[in-house]
């Protein structure tokens, strides 16, 4: 069965420091991986995706994510955090069975302190 | 592109009443998804459609919930009768093929 785990409910970082939001997945076949961000009282917004190719994927707002097949991970990173990055982040996976369904993690709240 | 449109944005109703949530997907998108988000349960997929046909409704909580997609530009999620535990934010999302999903702003439902 497909699954996604975000082991941290909350991540706290100081502004200007690098940030990492962790995600591991379980899927049969090649994974299609996504990161979404949700700001308060808003819908989810797409940040980036990995389908194939380079393991390091760059996305919106300076975020990037690294696909690691051996560790089945897809951690979200940013070199220098901004207070405005504070939000709820979701990792999602779709198996290669060509279903449109995404499996979302439970979400990680990122808190960036000035 | 107006994005995914949902209405109403907020709904307050009394227990036992019928609630209808509406969604207009992005033009040309062939997948449509309904999600529910609560603090306790997080983000849950309720049902999704492909080319207006329901593909997977295993997330629909019970028979009180129903969803339709009469055409490619409109979908409804109906709760009848509504209960306080249905209070949540309901999101609609659409996608082209199996690419990234585009989410609407959500409908915040409060059942008293």
Interface residues (C-beta under 8 A of the other chain):
Chain A: X32 X34 X36 X42 X43 X44 X45 X46 X49 X90 X94 X98 X99 X100 X101 X102 X104 X106 X107
Chain B: X4 X31 X33 X42 X43 X45 X48 X50 X55 X56 X91 X93 X95 X97 X98 X100 X101 X102 X103 X104 X105 X106
